[in-house]
């Protein structure tokens, strides 16, 4: 299954001309492209799908969704474990 997972943008930068972000998914950090939501900034919560931020959402909605995904056991399935 492939889900859009909410995460918090902790850093925004450019890589090869693309606006990118370091995103925190409750302690698991991944990189995401911000091309679809160029207005996103550090501190915002976004839904990330296959490495792309596809929408911005409220902190309340993001945290509720993350908790539901944790309860379903889907977070690790979607994000994997943090690599050292």
N, CA, C and O atoms as a GROMACS GRO file, in nm:
protein
  336
    1UNK      N    1   0.084  -0.116   0.000
    1UNK     CA    2   0.000   0.000   0.000
    1UNK      C    3   0.090   0.124   0.000
    1UNK      O    4   0.197   0.123   0.060
    2UNK      N    5   0.047   0.226  -0.065
    2UNK     CA    6   0.125   0.350  -0.071
    2UNK      C    7   0.036   0.464  -0.022
    2UNK      O    8  -0.067   0.495  -0.082
    3UNK      N    9   0.077   0.525   0.087
    3UNK     CA   10  -0.001   0.631   0.150
    3UNK      C   11   0.068   0.766   0.138
    3UNK      O   12   0.190   0.774   0.121
    4UNK      N   13  -0.010   0.871   0.146
    4UNK     CA   14   0.044   1.003   0.170
    4UNK      C   15   0.054   1.019   0.320
    4UNK      O   16  -0.045   1.002   0.391
    5UNK      N   17   0.173   1.050   0.370
    5UNK     CA   18   0.197   1.056   0.514
    5UNK      C   19   0.231   1.200   0.553
    5UNK      O   20   0.316   1.262   0.489
    6UNK      N   21   0.167   1.254   0.658
    6UNK     CA   22   0.200   1.389   0.700
    6UNK      C   23   0.334   1.394   0.773
    6UNK      O   24   0.368   1.304   0.850
    7UNK      N   25   0.408   1.499   0.746
    7UNK     CA   26   0.535   1.522   0.813
    7UNK      C   27   0.558   1.671   0.830
    7UNK      O   28   0.497   1.753   0.763
    8UNK      N   29   0.649   1.704   0.923
    8UNK     CA   30   0.680   1.844   0.952
    8UNK      C   31   0.810   1.882   0.882
    8UNK      O   32   0.912   1.815   0.896
    9UNK      N   33   0.805   1.990   0.806
    9UNK     CA   34   0.924   2.040   0.738
    9UNK      C   35   1.016   2.102   0.842
    9UNK      O   36   0.976   2.193   0.916
   10UNK      N   37   1.140   2.054   0.847
   10UNK     CA   38   1.236   2.108   0.943
   10UNK      C   39   1.343   2.192   0.876
   10UNK      O   40   1.410   2.272   0.942
   11UNK      N   41   1.361   2.174   0.745
   11UNK     CA   42   1.461   2.252   0.673
   11UNK      C   43   1.420   2.258   0.526
   11UNK      O   44   1.371   2.160   0.471
   12UNK      N   45   1.440   2.374   0.464
   12UNK     CA   46   1.410   2.393   0.323
   12UNK      C   47   1.540   2.434   0.254
   12UNK      O   48   1.614   2.518   0.306
   13UNK      N   49   1.566   2.376   0.138
   13UNK     CA   50   1.690   2.407   0.065
   13UNK      C   51   1.667   2.378  -0.084
   13UNK      O   52   1.563   2.325  -0.123
   14UNK      N   53   1.766   2.414  -0.164
   14UNK     CA   54   1.759   2.387  -0.307
   14UNK      C   55   1.860   2.280  -0.343
   14UNK      O   56   1.972   2.279  -0.291
   15UNK      N   57   1.820   2.190  -0.432
   15UNK     CA   58   1.908   2.084  -0.479
   15UNK      C   59   1.888   2.068  -0.629
   15UNK      O   60   1.781   2.027  -0.673
   16UNK      N   61   1.990   2.101  -0.706
   16UNK     CA   62   1.981   2.093  -0.853
   16UNK      C   63   1.862   2.171  -0.908
   16UNK      O   64   1.795   2.125  -1.001
   17UNK      N   65   1.836   2.287  -0.852
   17UNK     CA   66   1.729   2.373  -0.899
   17UNK      C   67   1.590   2.339  -0.846
   17UNK      O   68   1.493   2.405  -0.883
   18UNK      N   69   1.579   2.238  -0.761
   18UNK     CA   70   1.450   2.201  -0.704
   18UNK      C   71   1.441   2.245  -0.558
   18UNK      O   72   1.538   2.232  -0.483
   19UNK      N   73   1.325   2.296  -0.519
   19UNK     CA   74   1.301   2.328  -0.378
   19UNK      C   75   1.275   2.198  -0.304
   19UNK      O   76   1.182   2.124  -0.338
   20UNK      N   77   1.358   2.170  -0.204
   20UNK     CA   78   1.353   2.044  -0.131
   20UNK      C   79   1.336   2.072   0.017
   20UNK      O   80   1.353   2.185   0.063
   21UNK      N   81   1.303   1.967   0.092
   21UNK     CA   82   1.286   1.981   0.236
   21UNK      C   83   1.334   1.855   0.308
   21UNK      O   84   1.327   1.744   0.255
   22UNK      N   85   1.383   1.877   0.428
   22UNK     CA   86   1.405   1.767   0.522
   22UNK      C   87   1.277   1.761   0.604
   22UNK      O   88   1.234   1.861   0.662
   23UNK      N   89   1.215   1.642   0.609
   23UNK     CA   90   1.083   1.627   0.672
   23UNK      C   91   1.091   1.527   0.786
   23UNK      O   92   1.150   1.419   0.773
   24UNK      N   93   1.032   1.564   0.899
   24UNK     CA   94   1.028   1.481   1.019
   24UNK      C   95   0.893   1.412   1.027
   24UNK      O   96   0.788   1.477   1.034
   25UNK      N   97   0.897   1.278   1.026
   25UNK     CA   98   0.776   1.197   1.041
   25UNK      C   99   0.778   1.134   1.180
   25UNK      O  100   0.782   1.012   1.193
   26UNK      N  101   0.775   1.217   1.283
   26UNK     CA  102   0.776   1.165   1.420
   26UNK      C  103   0.906   1.095   1.456
   26UNK      O  104   0.903   0.990   1.520
   27UNK      N  105   1.018   1.152   1.416
   27UNK     CA  106   1.148   1.095   1.448
   27UNK      C  107   1.215   1.023   1.333
   27UNK      O  108   1.333   0.988   1.343
   28UNK      N  109   1.144   0.999   1.225
   28UNK     CA  110   1.202   0.943   1.104
   28UNK      C  111   1.213   1.057   1.004
   28UNK      O  112   1.113   1.122   0.971
   29UNK      N  113   1.334   1.083   0.956
   29UNK     CA  114   1.358   1.196   0.866
   29UNK      C  115   1.380   1.147   0.724
   29UNK      O  116   1.452   1.050   0.700
   30UNK      N  117   1.314   1.216   0.630
   30UNK     CA  118   1.327   1.186   0.488
   30UNK      C  119   1.333   1.316   0.410
   30UNK      O  120   1.300   1.423   0.462
   31UNK      N  121   1.377   1.307   0.286
   31UNK     CA  122   1.383   1.421   0.195
   31UNK      C  123   1.257   1.422   0.109
   31UNK      O  124   1.206   1.316   0.071
   32UNK      N  125   1.206   1.540   0.078
   32UNK     CA  126   1.089   1.553  -0.008
   32UNK      C  127   1.104   1.674  -0.098
   32UNK      O  128   1.164   1.775  -0.061
   33UNK      N  129   1.048   1.662  -0.217
   33UNK     CA  130   1.046   1.772  -0.313
   33UNK      C  131   0.925   1.861  -0.284
   33UNK      O  132   0.816   1.811  -0.259
   34UNK      N  133   0.946   1.993  -0.289
   34UNK     CA  134   0.838   2.088  -0.261
   34UNK      C  135   0.783   2.156  -0.387
   34UNK      O  136   0.715   2.258  -0.377
   35UNK      N  137   0.811   2.100  -0.504
   35UNK     CA  138   0.768   2.164  -0.629
   35UNK      C  139   0.617   2.184  -0.638
   35UNK      O  140   0.573   2.282  -0.698
   36UNK      N  141   0.538   2.094  -0.581
   36UNK     CA  142   0.392   2.106  -0.588
   36UNK      C  143   0.335   2.202  -0.485
   36UNK      O  144   0.221   2.246  -0.499
   37UNK      N  145   0.413   2.234  -0.382
   37UNK     CA  146   0.370   2.330  -0.279
   37UNK      C  147   0.485   2.427  -0.250
   37UNK      O  148   0.542   2.427  -0.142
   38UNK      N  149   0.517   2.511  -0.349
   38UNK     CA  150   0.633   2.600  -0.334
   38UNK      C  151   0.620   2.700  -0.219
   38UNK      O  152   0.720   2.757  -0.176
   39UNK      N  153   0.500   2.721  -0.170
   39UNK     CA  154   0.480   2.814  -0.059
   39UNK      C  155   0.514   2.751   0.076
   39UNK      O  156   0.518   2.821   0.177
   40UNK      N  157   0.538   2.621   0.080
   40UNK     CA  158   0.569   2.551   0.206
   40UNK      C  159   0.701   2.602   0.263
   40UNK      O  160   0.794   2.637   0.191
   41UNK      N  161   0.704   2.606   0.397
   41UNK     CA  162   0.824   2.657   0.466
   41UNK      C  163   0.849   2.573   0.591
   41UNK      O  164   0.765   2.494   0.633
   42UNK      N  165   0.967   2.593   0.648
   42UNK     CA  166   1.002   2.522   0.772
   42UNK      C  167   0.894   2.547   0.877
   42UNK      O  168   0.849   2.660   0.896
   43UNK      N  169   0.853   2.440   0.944
   43UNK     CA  170   0.747   2.449   1.044
   43UNK      C  171   0.612   2.405   0.993
   43UNK      O  172   0.524   2.371   1.072
   44UNK      N  173   0.593   2.405   0.861
   44UNK     CA  174   0.466   2.360   0.803
   44UNK      C  175   0.457   2.208   0.805
   44UNK      O  176   0.559   2.138   0.803
   45UNK      N  177   0.335   2.159   0.809
   45UNK     CA  178   0.309   2.016   0.794
   45UNK      C  179   0.256   1.994   0.653
   45UNK      O  180   0.170   2.069   0.606
   46UNK      N  181   0.308   1.892   0.586
   46UNK     CA  182   0.267   1.858   0.450
   46UNK      C  183   0.237   1.710   0.440
   46UNK      O  184   0.292   1.629   0.515
   47UNK      N  185   0.149   1.675   0.348
   47UNK     CA  186   0.129   1.535   0.314
   47UNK      C  187   0.236   1.501   0.210
   47UNK      O  188   0.247   1.567   0.107
   48UNK      N  189   0.314   1.396   0.238
   48UNK     CA  190   0.421   1.354   0.150
   48UNK      C  191   0.380   1.222   0.085
   48UNK      O  192   0.342   1.127   0.154
   49UNK      N  193   0.388   1.217  -0.047
   49UNK     CA  194   0.355   1.096  -0.122
   49UNK      C  195   0.468   1.069  -0.221
   49UNK      O  196   0.500   1.154  -0.304
   50UNK      N  197   0.528   0.953  -0.211
   50UNK     CA  198   0.641   0.909  -0.294
   50UNK      C  199   0.748   1.017  -0.312
   50UNK      O  200   0.797   1.040  -0.422
   51UNK      N  201   0.781   1.084  -0.202
   51UNK     CA  202   0.889   1.183  -0.204
   51UNK      C  203   0.850   1.323  -0.246
   51UNK      O  204   0.936   1.409  -0.261
   52UNK      N  205   0.721   1.347  -0.266
   52UNK     CA  206   0.673   1.480  -0.305
   52UNK      C  207   0.572   1.531  -0.203
   52UNK      O  208   0.481   1.458  -0.164
   53UNK      N  209   0.588   1.656  -0.161
   53UNK     CA  210   0.486   1.721  -0.078
   53UNK      C  211   0.371   1.756  -0.172
   53UNK      O  212   0.391   1.822  -0.274
   54UNK      N  213   0.251   1.710  -0.137
   54UNK     CA  214   0.137   1.732  -0.227
   54UNK      C  215   0.032   1.827  -0.170
   54UNK      O  216  -0.054   1.875  -0.244
   55UNK      N  217   0.039   1.854  -0.039
   55UNK     CA  218  -0.053   1.951   0.020
   55UNK      C  219  -0.002   1.991   0.158
   55UNK      O  220   0.071   1.917   0.223
   56UNK      N  221  -0.043   2.109   0.200
   56UNK     CA  222  -0.011   2.158   0.333
   56UNK      C  223  -0.134   2.136   0.420
   56UNK      O  224  -0.247   2.153   0.373
   57UNK      N  225  -0.114   2.097   0.546
   57UNK     CA  226  -0.227   2.077   0.636
   57UNK      C  227  -0.192   2.131   0.774
   57UNK      O  228  -0.077   2.161   0.803
   58UNK      N  229  -0.294   2.142   0.856
   58UNK     CA  230  -0.275   2.196   0.990
   58UNK      C  231  -0.198   2.098   1.078
   58UNK      O  232  -0.197   1.978   1.051
   59UNK      N  233  -0.136   2.150   1.182
   59UNK     CA  234  -0.065   2.065   1.276
   59UNK      C  235  -0.161   1.966   1.341
   59UNK      O  236  -0.127   1.849   1.358
   60UNK      N  237  -0.280   2.012   1.377
   60UNK     CA  238  -0.380   1.926   1.440
   60UNK      C  239  -0.414   1.807   1.350
   60UNK      O  240  -0.413   1.693   1.396
   61UNK      N  241  -0.444   1.834   1.224
   61UNK     CA  242  -0.478   1.726   1.130
   61UNK      C  243  -0.359   1.632   1.108
   61UNK      O  244  -0.377   1.511   1.101
   62UNK      N  245  -0.240   1.688   1.098
   62UNK     CA  246  -0.121   1.606   1.077
   62UNK      C  247  -0.098   1.512   1.194
   62UNK      O  248  -0.072   1.394   1.174
   63UNK      N  249  -0.106   1.564   1.317
   63UNK     CA  250  -0.080   1.481   1.434
   63UNK      C  251  -0.187   1.374   1.453
   63UNK      O  252  -0.156   1.262   1.494
   64UNK      N  253  -0.312   1.407   1.425
   64UNK     CA  254  -0.419   1.308   1.433
   64UNK      C  255  -0.396   1.196   1.332
   64UNK      O  256  -0.414   1.078   1.364
   65UNK      N  257  -0.359   1.232   1.211
   65UNK     CA  258  -0.334   1.132   1.107
   65UNK      C  259  -0.215   1.044   1.142
   65UNK      O  260  -0.222   0.922   1.126
   66UNK      N  261  -0.106   1.105   1.191
   66UNK     CA  262   0.011   1.026   1.231
   66UNK      C  263  -0.024   0.927   1.341
   66UNK      O  264   0.022   0.813   1.339
   67UNK      N  265  -0.104   0.970   1.436
   67UNK     CA  266  -0.143   0.879   1.544
   67UNK      C  267  -0.226   0.762   1.490
   67UNK      O  268  -0.206   0.648   1.531
   68UNK      N  269  -0.318   0.790   1.400
   68UNK     CA  270  -0.398   0.682   1.340
   68UNK      C  271  -0.309   0.585   1.262
   68UNK      O  272  -0.330   0.464   1.269
   69UNK      N  273  -0.213   0.636   1.188
   69UNK     CA  274  -0.122   0.550   1.114
   69UNK      C  275  -0.037   0.465   1.208
   69UNK      O  276  -0.011   0.348   1.179
   70UNK      N  277   0.006   0.524   1.320
   70UNK     CA  278   0.081   0.446   1.419
   70UNK      C  279  -0.004   0.334   1.475
   70UNK      O  280   0.043   0.220   1.489
   71UNK      N  281  -0.129   0.364   1.508
   71UNK     CA  282  -0.219   0.262   1.561
   71UNK      C  283  -0.242   0.149   1.462
   71UNK      O  284  -0.259   0.033   1.501
   72UNK      N  285  -0.242   0.182   1.334
   72UNK     CA  286  -0.262   0.081   1.230
   72UNK      C  287  -0.132   0.006   1.199
   72UNK      O  288  -0.134  -0.097   1.130
   73UNK      N  289  -0.019   0.057   1.248
   73UNK     CA  290   0.109  -0.004   1.219
   73UNK      C  291   0.160   0.027   1.080
   73UNK      O  292   0.244  -0.046   1.027
   74UNK      N  293   0.110   0.134   1.019
   74UNK     CA  294   0.145   0.167   0.881
   74UNK      C  295   0.265   0.258   0.866
   74UNK      O  296   0.321   0.267   0.757
   75UNK      N  297   0.306   0.327   0.971
   75UNK     CA  298   0.417   0.422   0.960
   75UNK      C  299   0.545   0.352   0.917
   75UNK      O  300   0.608   0.393   0.820
   76UNK      N  301   0.584   0.247   0.989
   76UNK     CA  302   0.708   0.178   0.956
   76UNK      C  303   0.701   0.114   0.817
   76UNK      O  304   0.800   0.110   0.744
   77UNK      N  305   0.583   0.064   0.782
   77UNK     CA  306   0.565   0.003   0.650
   77UNK      C  307   0.588   0.106   0.540
   77UNK      O  308   0.653   0.075   0.440
   78UNK      N  309   0.537   0.226   0.557
   78UNK     CA  310   0.550   0.329   0.456
   78UNK      C  311   0.687   0.395   0.455
   78UNK      O  312   0.742   0.421   0.348
   79UNK      N  313   0.742   0.422   0.573
   79UNK     CA  314   0.865   0.498   0.583
   79UNK      C  315   0.989   0.415   0.606
   79UNK      O  316   1.100   0.462   0.582
   80UNK      N  317   0.972   0.295   0.653
   80UNK     CA  318   1.088   0.215   0.689
   80UNK      C  319   1.147   0.265   0.818
   80UNK      O  320   1.092   0.355   0.882
   81UNK      N  321   1.256   0.211   0.854
   81UNK     CA  322   1.327   0.254   0.974
   81UNK      C  323   1.430   0.358   0.934
   81UNK      O  324   1.477   0.361   0.820
   82UNK      N  325   1.465   0.443   1.028
   82UNK     CA  326   1.569   0.544   1.006
   82UNK      C  327   1.700   0.472   0.980
   82UNK      O  328   1.738   0.381   1.054
   83UNK      N  329   1.770   0.514   0.877
   83UNK     CA  330   1.899   0.455   0.847
   83UNK      C  331   2.008   0.537   0.915
   83UNK      O  332   2.001   0.660   0.918
   84UNK      N  333   2.110   0.468   0.970
   84UNK     CA  334   2.216   0.542   1.041
   84UNK      C  335   2.298   0.631   0.952
   84UNK      O  336   2.389   0.698   0.998
   0.00000   0.00000   0.00000
